[in-house]
Amino acid sequence: MAPSGDVNDQFGFSVALYNDVLAIGSFRDDQSANDAGAVYFFRNTGNWTFEQKVAYSMGQPDDFFGYAVDLDADQCIIGAYLDDDNGTNSGSAFIYAFDGSVWSQEQKLVPSNGASGDAFGFSVSIDGDYAVCGAYAMDIAASAAGVVSVWKRNGTWTEVAQITASDAATDDWLGYSVQLQDSTILAGAFHNDDLGSESGSMYLFRYDGANWIEELNVFASDGDLTKEFAKVVAMDWPYVFAGSAKNNPNGTNSGSAYAYDLCTYRPAQQICVATVDTMSNQNRVFWNKPVTTLIDSFHLIRDGSELTAIPYGQFASYEDFSAQPNLAAYEYELITKNFCGVPSDTSTLHRTIFLEAQPSGSDVILNWTPAAGFTFPYYRTWRDDNGDGNYTLIFATLSGQLTYTDMG
């Protein structure tokens, strides 16, 4: 219990644990002002011992300092979502650091574009040199669609990104819950309406070294009206979790929680084209490379056997110098492997064309193998009359026809 607790302090409303350190929020504590809030630190030295109480020295009534807390090593982030620096209930967050003796305020975080009612700092998380704050009522993408604010420490803490959902809509409340781990942010938007009003969804954002990418938008498998999926979220990579207190598996509002193993996410990718380059007598295969951090590598399959593995960071194409397109057609498929090394389903098969020309008196009979992998209406036949590399279209035939007699 709180060493200096009092009526309606709500000590224990928020908690965070890191190794032997425990932070407990008491967001209606009155030390600085009525309901300004405070946070208590305890340390396990064989027994859990009270270490220190912190409160914002300039706290104002109803700031709710300590409504949300998170710990990482010797640093703590504390949300005060009703602080008024950018207008009534615009919100703020605080970074505290432990120097081996005391916890001291390192910096107050306030977004430059904050406004009344944003609720910045309603949810908070910290990991290393990054911190995130949810501002579920912020209006950047749509009214109260919500924002996840990302801060980075480089001497001082600076806001480096404000993340919104790609499908943001009014009152989605992205950022009502957040968790940061390494380069991954998990954020709940429990008012998302994709499966019905306030059915809820959970977003996964990852940093690729330059930008925060929206990787996944996850819904409950049995999502429905007012289930409030992802009102709370948690993560222990590669596992993510979402709470749905108003789900009804055991009766009205009995609640449930959902667990996901991201290693089972297998993003497949299709080949764009596999074609013969007659100038260099080789095959070329091309595919789109999606913007993602969840694909580790592309694996090209030729005639049923793996031909090569290409890391995600390289070009999304391959020049098959070992092929002999003047002798045979080749079949290509593509799989991806995710960050856990789990392969995806195989892409649609693509087949190159092998063309044979057989003299028959003054004519030439052309036969070719069928292309595969995409839909097309015609085969077109071209001829180089002078051997100078300039080709003239001589015939076009429906895609079901695989032979032509050139009587020219």
Secondary structure per residue as TSV (DSSP state, phi and psi in degrees):
chain	resnum	aa	ss	phi	psi
A	1	M	-	360.0	165.8
A	2	A	-	-72.0	131.9
A	3	P	T	-62.1	-27.5
A	4	S	T	-127.5	36.9
A	5	G	-	-69.5	161.9
A	6	D	-	-150.4	174.3
A	7	V	T	-56.8	132.1
A	8	N	T	65.5	18.1
A	9	D	-	-67.3	-27.9
A	10	Q	-	58.5	42.4
A	11	F	E	-58.6	131.2
A	12	G	E	95.5	1.9
A	13	F	E	-62.9	-35.1
A	14	S	E	-130.7	145.0
A	15	V	E	-142.4	151.7
A	16	A	E	-146.8	141.2
A	17	L	E	-128.3	134.3
A	18	Y	E	-139.7	111.5
A	19	N	T	52.4	-112.6
A	20	D	T	-103.3	17.4
A	21	V	E	-116.9	136.1
A	22	L	E	-126.5	130.5
A	23	A	E	-114.5	133.1
A	24	I	E	-128.9	124.2
A	25	G	E	-84.9	143.6
A	26	S	E	-135.2	75.6
A	27	F	T	-71.9	-8.9
A	28	R	T	-112.4	19.1
A	29	D	-	-62.2	147.7
A	30	D	-	-108.8	16.4
A	31	Q	S	-59.9	-46.6
A	32	S	S	-86.1	-37.8
A	33	A	S	-171.1	169.5
A	34	N	T	-58.9	118.8
A	35	D	T	60.3	26.0
A	36	A	-	-71.1	-34.7
A	37	G	B	101.4	160.4
A	38	A	E	-157.7	166.9
A	39	V	E	-133.6	136.7
A	40	Y	E	-108.1	138.1
A	41	F	E	-110.0	135.9
A	42	F	E	-126.5	152.2
A	43	R	E	-133.2	138.6
A	44	N	E	-91.2	108.7
A	45	T	S	-118.7	38.2
A	46	G	S	111.0	-39.7
A	47	N	S	-133.8	154.7
A	48	W	E	-75.8	116.7
A	49	T	E	-117.7	134.2
A	50	F	E	-61.5	132.9
A	51	E	E	-110.7	-48.3
A	52	Q	E	-167.4	148.5
A	53	K	E	-111.9	133.9
A	54	V	E	-122.7	144.1
A	55	A	-	-147.6	145.9
A	56	Y	-	-67.7	124.5
A	57	S	T	-65.3	-23.7
A	58	M	T	-107.2	23.4
A	59	G	-	-59.9	146.5
A	60	Q	-	-118.1	161.9
A	61	P	T	-53.2	136.1
A	62	D	T	64.7	29.3
A	63	D	-	-70.6	-32.5
A	64	F	-	63.5	40.5
A	65	F	B	-60.9	124.4
A	66	G	T	99.1	3.3
A	67	Y	S	-61.3	-33.0
A	68	A	E	-135.5	141.0
A	69	V	E	-141.4	154.4
A	70	D	E	-152.9	149.2
A	71	L	E	-121.8	146.2
A	72	D	E	-149.8	111.2
A	73	A	T	54.4	-123.3
A	74	D	T	-99.9	33.9
A	75	Q	E	-138.6	149.8
A	76	C	E	-138.4	138.9
A	77	I	E	-112.5	136.6
A	78	I	E	-129.3	126.7
A	79	G	E	-92.9	143.3
A	80	A	E	-136.3	76.1
A	81	Y	T	-73.1	-8.4
A	82	L	T	-107.1	11.5
A	83	D	-	-61.2	153.3
A	84	D	-	-116.3	21.6
A	85	D	T	-59.0	-36.4
A	86	N	T	-107.6	20.9
A	87	G	S	122.2	166.0
A	88	T	T	-54.8	123.7
A	89	N	T	59.1	30.4
A	90	S	-	-71.6	-36.8
A	91	G	B	96.1	158.9
A	92	S	E	-158.7	174.0
A	93	A	E	-142.4	159.8
A	94	F	E	-130.8	137.7
A	95	I	E	-102.8	125.6
A	96	Y	E	-115.2	144.1
A	97	A	E	-127.3	145.1
A	98	F	E	-103.8	124.7
A	99	D	-	-98.2	12.8
A	100	G	S	102.6	-15.9
A	101	S	S	-127.5	-47.4
A	102	V	-	-137.6	156.0
A	103	W	E	-90.0	126.6
A	104	S	E	-129.3	147.0
A	105	Q	E	-67.9	126.5
A	106	E	E	-94.9	-42.5
A	107	Q	E	-165.6	148.8
A	108	K	E	-100.4	132.1
A	109	L	E	-103.5	121.5
A	110	V	-	-139.6	123.0
A	111	P	-	-69.3	145.8
A	112	S	T	-67.7	-25.2
A	113	N	T	-107.5	22.8
A	114	G	-	-64.9	154.9
A	115	A	-	-147.1	166.5
A	116	S	T	-53.6	135.3
A	117	G	T	79.6	7.8
A	118	D	-	-67.4	-31.2
A	119	A	-	62.1	37.3
A	120	F	E	-62.1	131.3
A	121	G	E	91.4	6.9
A	122	F	E	-60.7	-37.1
A	123	S	E	-129.2	147.2
A	124	V	E	-144.4	155.2
A	125	S	E	-158.1	150.5
A	126	I	E	-142.5	140.9
A	127	D	E	-154.4	111.2
A	128	G	T	63.6	-126.1
A	129	D	T	-93.0	12.7
A	130	Y	E	-122.4	147.1
A	131	A	E	-140.1	149.9
A	132	V	E	-129.5	146.3
A	133	C	E	-131.6	130.1
A	134	G	E	-85.0	137.4
A	135	A	E	-129.7	79.3
A	136	Y	T	-67.3	-17.9
A	137	A	T	-105.5	9.6
A	138	M	-	-70.2	150.2
A	139	D	-	-110.6	21.9
A	140	I	S	-61.1	-51.6
A	141	A	S	-86.9	-35.0
A	142	A	S	-167.1	166.5
A	143	S	T	-59.6	118.8
A	144	A	T	55.9	28.5
A	145	A	-	-70.1	-29.5
A	146	G	B	97.8	156.7
A	147	V	E	-143.4	146.0
A	148	V	E	-108.9	116.5
A	149	S	E	-94.7	127.0
A	150	V	E	-108.7	130.2
A	151	W	E	-121.2	144.1
A	152	K	E	-127.6	139.7
A	153	R	E	-94.5	121.6
A	154	N	S	-140.4	74.1
A	155	G	S	88.6	-63.1
A	156	T	S	-121.0	165.2
A	157	W	E	-84.9	128.7
A	158	T	E	-129.3	138.0
A	159	E	E	-72.7	125.1
A	160	V	E	-113.2	-12.6
A	161	A	E	-161.9	148.3
A	162	Q	E	-124.2	109.5
A	163	I	E	-93.8	130.3
A	164	T	-	-121.6	161.2
A	165	A	-	-79.6	146.7
A	166	S	T	-64.2	-27.4
A	167	D	T	-111.3	31.5
A	168	A	-	-54.7	138.8
A	169	A	-	-141.6	163.4
A	170	T	T	-53.5	131.1
A	171	D	T	64.2	28.2
A	172	D	-	-71.3	-34.3
A	173	W	-	66.5	44.5
A	174	L	B	-60.5	134.5
A	175	G	T	96.2	3.2
A	176	Y	S	-59.8	-32.1
A	177	S	E	-136.2	142.9
A	178	V	E	-144.9	153.1
A	179	Q	E	-147.8	138.7
A	180	L	E	-114.2	132.9
A	181	Q	E	-144.2	119.5
A	182	D	T	52.9	-119.3
A	183	S	T	-103.1	27.3
A	184	T	E	-126.4	134.9
A	185	I	E	-119.1	131.0
A	186	L	E	-109.7	128.6
A	187	A	E	-137.5	132.7
A	188	G	E	-93.8	144.6
A	189	A	E	-134.2	75.3
A	190	F	T	-73.3	-7.5
A	191	H	T	-96.1	3.5
A	192	N	-	-56.0	140.1
A	193	D	-	-110.1	15.4
A	194	D	T	-61.0	-31.8
A	195	L	T	-109.0	17.4
A	196	G	S	127.8	160.8
A	197	S	T	-54.4	122.8
A	198	E	T	57.5	34.1
A	199	S	-	-72.0	-35.8
A	200	G	-	92.2	154.8
A	201	S	E	-154.8	167.0
A	202	M	E	-130.1	130.5
A	203	Y	E	-108.6	141.6
A	204	L	E	-114.4	119.4
A	205	F	E	-114.9	140.4
A	206	R	E	-134.5	147.1
A	207	Y	E	-93.0	126.9
A	208	D	-	-100.3	11.8
A	209	G	S	101.4	-15.1
A	210	A	S	-133.4	-39.4
A	211	N	-	-139.6	158.3
A	212	W	E	-89.1	118.8
A	213	I	E	-103.3	132.4
A	214	E	E	-77.2	109.1
A	215	E	E	-89.5	-44.0
A	216	L	E	-143.8	146.9
A	217	N	E	-123.2	110.4
A	218	V	E	-103.9	134.7
A	219	F	-	-117.7	157.1
A	220	A	-	-66.2	140.3
A	221	S	T	-62.4	-26.4
A	222	D	T	-118.0	31.6
A	223	G	-	-58.8	147.8
A	224	D	-	-161.1	-178.4
A	225	L	T	-53.2	135.5
A	226	T	T	54.9	26.7
A	227	K	-	-78.7	-19.1
A	228	E	-	54.6	44.6
A	229	F	T	-60.5	135.0
A	230	A	T	73.6	26.3
A	231	K	S	-63.9	-30.2
A	232	V	E	-129.7	147.0
A	233	V	E	-136.1	157.6
A	234	A	E	-150.7	157.7
A	235	M	E	-148.6	137.2
A	236	D	E	-139.7	88.3
A	237	W	T	-46.8	132.1
A	238	P	T	-95.9	25.7
A	239	Y	E	-101.8	136.2
A	240	V	E	-129.5	152.8
A	241	F	E	-138.5	149.1
A	242	A	E	-140.9	137.5
A	243	G	E	-97.8	146.8
A	244	S	E	-139.4	82.9
A	245	A	T	-66.2	-21.1
A	246	K	T	-102.9	13.3
A	247	N	-	-72.0	158.0
A	248	N	-	-121.3	40.0
A	249	P	T	-66.3	-29.6
A	250	N	T	-120.7	28.6
A	251	G	S	119.7	169.2
A	252	T	T	-54.4	124.2
A	253	N	T	57.1	28.3
A	254	S	-	-68.6	-30.0
A	255	G	-	88.4	159.7
A	256	S	E	-159.4	166.7
A	257	A	E	-130.5	149.6
A	258	Y	E	-120.5	136.7
A	259	A	E	-118.9	139.0
A	260	Y	E	-132.4	135.1
A	261	D	E	-102.6	110.2
A	262	L	G	-69.5	-14.5
A	263	C	G	-66.0	-18.4
A	264	T	G	-84.4	-6.5
A	265	Y	-	-80.1	117.0
A	266	R	-	-123.7	87.0
A	267	P	-	-71.7	110.5
A	268	A	-	-80.8	156.9
A	269	Q	-	-139.0	139.5
A	270	Q	-	-97.2	148.6
A	271	I	E	-72.2	138.8
A	272	C	E	-81.2	-49.8
A	273	V	E	-159.0	143.5
A	274	A	E	-119.9	121.3
A	275	T	E	-139.7	160.5
A	276	V	E	-95.2	130.3
A	277	D	E	-100.0	98.2
A	278	T	T	-69.0	-22.4
A	279	M	T	-68.4	-39.1
A	280	S	T	-105.9	0.8
A	281	N	T	54.1	52.7
A	282	Q	E	-146.3	165.5
A	283	N	E	-100.2	146.7
A	284	R	E	-124.7	136.4
A	285	V	E	-124.9	133.1
A	286	F	E	-127.6	146.9
A	287	W	E	-147.9	158.9
A	288	N	-	-75.7	144.4
A	289	K	-	-112.7	106.9
A	290	P	-	-69.0	153.9
A	291	V	S	-79.0	107.3
A	292	T	-	-160.7	159.5
A	293	T	S	-110.5	1.1
A	294	L	S	-92.4	-9.3
A	295	I	E	-99.6	127.3
A	296	D	E	-90.5	-40.0
A	297	S	E	-159.7	158.7
A	298	F	E	-108.5	140.0
A	299	H	E	-125.6	117.8
A	300	L	E	-94.7	127.9
A	301	I	E	-105.8	129.5
A	302	R	E	-121.1	122.3
A	303	D	T	51.4	40.3
A	304	G	T	91.0	-6.4
A	305	S	E	-123.9	146.4
A	306	E	E	-66.0	127.6
A	307	L	E	-92.9	-43.5
A	308	T	E	-162.3	158.1
A	309	A	E	-117.1	131.8
A	310	I	E	-123.1	118.4
A	311	P	E	-57.7	150.2
A	312	Y	T	-55.1	-36.9
A	313	G	T	-71.3	-10.2
A	314	Q	S	-90.7	179.6
A	315	F	-	-64.6	148.8
A	316	A	S	-89.7	57.4
A	317	S	E	-159.8	162.5
A	318	Y	E	-147.4	135.5
A	319	E	E	-102.3	113.5
A	320	D	E	-91.4	88.1
A	321	F	T	-74.0	-18.2
A	322	S	T	-82.0	-10.3
A	323	A	-	-75.2	155.0
A	324	Q	-	-125.3	77.5
A	325	P	T	-65.3	-15.2
A	326	N	T	-80.1	-4.3
A	327	L	T	-116.9	-23.6
A	328	A	-	-161.7	160.1
A	329	A	-	-86.4	155.5
A	330	Y	-	-130.3	146.0
A	331	E	E	-110.3	132.8
A	332	Y	E	-124.8	142.0
A	333	E	E	-137.3	163.8
A	334	L	E	-133.4	138.1
A	335	I	E	-127.3	158.4
A	336	T	E	-112.0	158.9
A	337	K	E	-121.1	133.3
A	338	N	E	-82.2	-174.6
A	339	F	T	-64.4	-16.2
A	340	C	T	-94.6	-0.7
A	341	G	-	81.7	13.1
A	342	V	-	-86.2	127.6
A	343	P	B	-77.2	152.3
A	344	S	-	-86.1	176.4
A	345	D	-	-64.7	156.4
A	346	T	-	-77.6	142.2
A	347	S	-	-70.6	172.8
A	348	T	-	-60.4	139.1
A	349	L	-	-72.1	136.0
A	350	H	E	-116.2	135.8
A	351	R	E	-124.0	133.9
A	352	T	-	-78.4	169.4
A	353	I	-	-100.9	132.4
A	354	F	-	-111.5	121.8
A	355	L	E	-108.2	131.6
A	356	E	E	-116.4	141.0
A	357	A	E	-122.3	122.3
A	358	Q	E	-122.0	117.6
A	359	P	E	-62.5	142.0
A	360	S	E	-144.5	89.9
A	361	G	T	65.3	-126.9
A	362	S	T	-88.2	-1.4
A	363	D	E	-101.1	169.3
A	364	V	E	-129.6	124.1
A	365	I	E	-94.6	123.5
A	366	L	E	-104.8	130.3
A	367	N	E	-129.9	141.7
A	368	W	E	-143.5	156.2
A	369	T	-	-82.1	150.7
A	370	P	-	-72.3	137.5
A	371	A	-	-73.9	158.2
A	372	A	B	-147.8	152.1
A	373	G	S	121.5	-16.8
A	374	F	S	-156.3	162.6
A	375	T	-	-94.1	133.4
A	376	F	-	-149.0	151.2
A	377	P	S	-87.6	-27.6
A	378	Y	E	-137.7	152.1
A	379	Y	E	-99.1	139.0
A	380	R	E	-117.8	133.7
A	381	T	E	-108.3	130.8
A	382	W	E	-121.8	149.7
A	383	R	E	-135.1	138.8
A	384	D	-	-99.6	103.3
A	385	D	S	-74.5	-29.5
A	386	N	S	-113.4	1.1
A	387	G	S	69.2	22.3
A	388	D	S	-106.8	9.3
A	389	G	S	86.4	2.2
A	390	N	-	-99.5	117.1
A	391	Y	-	-105.1	144.5
A	392	T	E	-119.3	134.8
A	393	L	E	-68.2	125.1
A	394	I	E	-114.1	-18.6
A	395	F	E	-165.7	146.9
A	396	A	E	-131.9	132.5
A	397	T	E	-132.3	155.0
A	398	L	E	-60.1	153.0
A	399	S	T	-64.4	-15.7
A	400	G	T	-81.7	-10.1
A	401	Q	-	-95.4	134.4
A	402	L	-	-124.2	20.8
A	403	T	E	-150.3	155.4
A	404	Y	E	-158.0	136.6
A	405	T	E	-102.9	117.9
A	406	D	E	-91.1	111.4
A	407	M	-	-103.7	17.7
A	408	G	-	-89.2	360.0
